[in-house]
Amino acid sequence: MNIDRKKIKKGRNHKIRNMERKFLILLLVGLCLLVTGQLVWAEKWEPYQFKGSERYEYKLQSEEEEKREIAFILDIKESDKESFKVTYITQGILNKDELGAETAFGLWGAYGISLNILIVNPAYAFFFSQIDLQVGEKMNFFGAGIVKVIGKEKIAGREGFICQLSQADEEGKMMAEWIIDPNLALPLKSRIFDDGQLQGQSELTKYMEY
């Protein structure tokens, strides 16, 4: 029985090339799916990107010597195609002797932490807007701080990513924690820490679109 060794060798080489080709195709497909999955699921958050015709209602709490709690409402309604009517409300209960200059133009101004710092501290907004919103993500900002996405939580019927900012030299010491829904312009919840101690927090109690 004559065996054509060249044909056998050629056939084997052909099978090997086919297997290599199939492996490369599968590898490329896998990489494409991985990249596509990351593009689909990894989101970033842009603060203050308001849609208009929407309403945010918050509960604000101060954890300083004298604890305070008030409500803050931001109401945005379309006036015409080029403009919006914006209403700001701070709402709470004060003793008679607390009525005065400090509370005449908004309740929170007299309580230590300014309202905008408590909801969206601009010093921290940059950190939280840079990280991919995926559970397990971690980003080190070269000595300025470390941001981690540790899970998800529902606030006021909406789901957001729990993002924690801690000191770079002492990762366990928190600077801030925000719960972020990438579809909203403001965090669902924010907590501000000083030397690891909670100083104040804001939490969304209601969101609606008109």
C-alpha positions as semicolon CSV with decimal commas, in nm:
position;residue;x (nm);y (nm);z (nm)
1;M;0,000;0,000;0,000
2;N;0,156;0,322;-0,115
3;I;0,122;0,620;0,118
4;D;0,167;0,967;-0,021
5;R;0,341;1,133;0,272
6;K;0,339;1,474;0,106
7;K;-0,039;1,467;0,072
8;I;-0,078;1,360;0,437
9;K;0,157;1,635;0,552
10;K;-0,022;1,888;0,334
11;G;-0,358;1,777;0,473
12;R;-0,235;1,809;0,830
13;N;-0,096;2,158;0,763
14;H;-0,428;2,257;0,607
15;K;-0,618;2,136;0,916
16;I;-0,378;2,322;1,147
17;R;-0,421;2,644;0,945
18;N;-0,801;2,605;0,961
19;M;-0,787;2,555;1,337
20;E;-0,561;2,859;1,377
21;R;-0,794;3,064;1,157
22;K;-1,098;2,958;1,359
23;F;-0,916;3,036;1,686
24;L;-0,824;3,386;1,563
25;I;-1,182;3,449;1,451
26;L;-1,316;3,338;1,790
27;L;-1,056;3,554;1,966
28;L;-1,152;3,860;1,759
29;V;-1,521;3,799;1,818
30;G;-1,457;3,767;2,191
31;L;-1,260;4,092;2,196
32;C;-1,534;4,270;2,002
33;L;-1,798;4,145;2,245
34;L;-1,584;4,252;2,540
35;V;-1,530;4,602;2,399
36;T;-1,896;4,633;2,296
37;G;-2,006;4,516;2,640
38;Q;-1,788;4,777;2,805
39;L;-1,923;5,047;2,577
40;V;-2,279;4,943;2,653
41;W;-2,246;4,890;3,028
42;A;-1,971;5,129;3,133
43;E;-2,122;5,472;3,178
44;K;-1,980;5,800;3,296
45;W;-2,172;6,069;3,479
46;E;-2,189;6,437;3,387
47;P;-2,315;6,656;3,674
48;Y;-2,554;6,945;3,606
49;Q;-2,670;6,808;3,269
50;F;-3,034;6,900;3,335
51;K;-3,303;6,786;3,095
52;G;-3,541;7,065;3,189
53;S;-3,906;7,020;3,287
54;E;-3,807;6,819;3,595
55;R;-3,826;6,843;3,973
56;Y;-3,580;6,733;4,242
57;E;-3,679;6,709;4,607
58;Y;-3,410;6,650;4,871
59;K;-3,383;6,593;5,242
60;L;-3,074;6,762;5,385
61;Q;-2,918;6,676;5,719
62;S;-2,637;6,838;5,914
63;E;-2,444;6,617;6,155
64;E;-2,267;6,901;6,336
65;E;-2,315;6,988;6,705
66;E;-2,675;7,090;6,649
67;K;-2,837;6,851;6,402
68;R;-3,060;7,010;6,141
69;E;-3,291;6,874;5,875
70;I;-3,461;7,067;5,598
71;A;-3,607;7,004;5,254
72;F;-3,465;7,148;4,933
73;I;-3,666;7,159;4,610
74;L;-3,537;7,245;4,265
75;D;-3,819;7,282;4,014
76;I;-3,747;7,342;3,643
77;K;-4,037;7,406;3,404
78;E;-4,020;7,497;3,039
79;S;-4,137;7,854;2,984
80;D;-4,098;7,852;2,608
81;K;-3,868;7,685;2,355
82;E;-3,568;7,892;2,466
83;S;-3,617;7,936;2,841
84;F;-3,716;7,770;3,167
85;K;-3,881;7,890;3,485
86;V;-3,666;7,775;3,778
87;T;-3,789;7,769;4,139
88;Y;-3,574;7,702;4,447
89;I;-3,734;7,617;4,781
90;T;-3,577;7,549;5,121
91;Q;-3,829;7,429;5,374
92;G;-3,799;7,353;5,744
93;I;-3,906;7,438;6,099
94;L;-3,738;7,712;6,301
95;N;-3,785;7,844;6,653
96;K;-3,911;8,201;6,680
97;D;-3,572;8,333;6,794
98;E;-3,404;8,179;6,487
99;L;-3,591;8,400;6,241
100;G;-3,355;8,667;6,119
101;A;-3,092;8,773;5,865
102;E;-2,922;8,434;5,850
103;T;-3,239;8,254;5,747
104;A;-3,414;8,522;5,543
105;F;-3,277;8,401;5,209
106;G;-3,273;8,026;5,254
107;L;-3,256;7,803;5,558
108;W;-2,937;7,613;5,495
109;G;-2,697;7,906;5,478
110;A;-2,684;7,937;5,857
111;Y;-2,596;7,572;5,922
112;G;-2,228;7,550;5,836
113;I;-2,217;7,353;5,509
114;S;-2,345;7,541;5,206
115;L;-2,627;7,376;5,016
116;N;-2,437;7,329;4,689
117;I;-2,138;7,175;4,873
118;L;-2,367;6,929;5,046
119;I;-2,538;6,810;4,726
120;V;-2,258;6,839;4,467
121;N;-1,925;6,943;4,613
122;P;-1,736;7,080;4,308
123;A;-1,407;6,960;4,458
124;Y;-1,535;6,602;4,439
125;A;-1,750;6,620;4,124
126;F;-1,443;6,582;3,901
127;F;-1,341;6,254;4,067
128;F;-1,685;6,098;4,042
129;S;-1,736;6,208;3,681
130;Q;-1,414;6,039;3,561
131;I;-1,474;5,682;3,676
132;D;-1,664;5,422;3,472
133;L;-1,987;5,344;3,652
134;Q;-1,944;4,971;3,690
135;V;-1,945;4,781;4,017
136;G;-1,586;4,691;4,102
137;E;-1,426;4,988;3,923
138;K;-1,144;5,165;4,108
139;M;-0,945;5,473;4,013
140;N;-0,643;5,627;4,186
141;F;-0,594;6,000;4,126
142;F;-0,220;6,010;4,199
143;G;-0,224;6,114;4,562
144;A;-0,542;6,324;4,550
145;G;-0,781;6,039;4,630
146;I;-0,915;5,697;4,538
147;V;-1,262;5,638;4,395
148;K;-1,433;5,300;4,410
149;V;-1,770;5,179;4,282
150;I;-1,875;4,930;4,548
151;G;-2,234;4,842;4,456
152;K;-2,580;4,971;4,374
153;E;-2,863;5,113;4,584
154;K;-3,217;5,232;4,521
155;I;-3,310;5,582;4,633
156;A;-3,653;5,737;4,570
157;G;-3,738;5,459;4,326
158;R;-3,423;5,505;4,118
159;E;-3,112;5,288;4,111
160;G;-2,767;5,437;4,139
161;F;-2,404;5,334;4,176
162;I;-2,246;5,369;4,522
163;C;-1,924;5,564;4,465
164;Q;-1,680;5,625;4,748
165;L;-1,393;5,873;4,757
166;S;-1,124;5,807;5,015
167;Q;-0,785;5,952;5,096
168;A;-0,504;5,818;4,881
169;D;-0,268;5,775;5,176
170;E;-0,536;5,622;5,399
171;E;-0,783;5,431;5,181
172;G;-1,016;5,347;5,469
173;K;-1,072;5,714;5,556
174;M;-1,371;5,841;5,359
175;M;-1,392;6,189;5,211
176;A;-1,728;6,150;5,036
177;E;-1,981;5,896;4,920
178;W;-2,224;5,962;4,637
179;I;-2,494;5,742;4,490
180;I;-2,510;5,830;4,122
181;D;-2,776;5,763;3,861
182;P;-2,597;5,856;3,536
183;N;-2,931;5,968;3,388
184;L;-2,979;6,247;3,643
185;A;-2,794;6,577;3,676
186;L;-2,759;6,550;4,056
187;P;-2,663;6,260;4,285
188;L;-2,936;6,048;4,442
189;K;-2,749;6,080;4,770
190;S;-2,430;6,243;4,890
191;R;-2,246;6,221;5,220
192;I;-1,962;6,453;5,319
193;F;-1,693;6,349;5,569
194;D;-1,427;6,541;5,757
195;D;-1,139;6,339;5,902
196;G;-1,351;6,027;5,850
197;Q;-1,651;6,169;6,042
198;L;-1,986;6,232;5,872
199;Q;-2,057;6,606;5,851
200;G;-2,376;6,614;5,648
201;Q;-2,579;6,440;5,381
202;S;-2,843;6,499;5,118
203;E;-3,085;6,238;4,987
204;L;-3,331;6,255;4,700
205;T;-3,685;6,193;4,822
206;K;-3,867;6,250;4,493
207;Y;-3,784;6,301;4,127
208;M;-4,030;6,367;3,848
209;E;-4,037;6,485;3,489
210;Y;-4,313;6,708;3,354
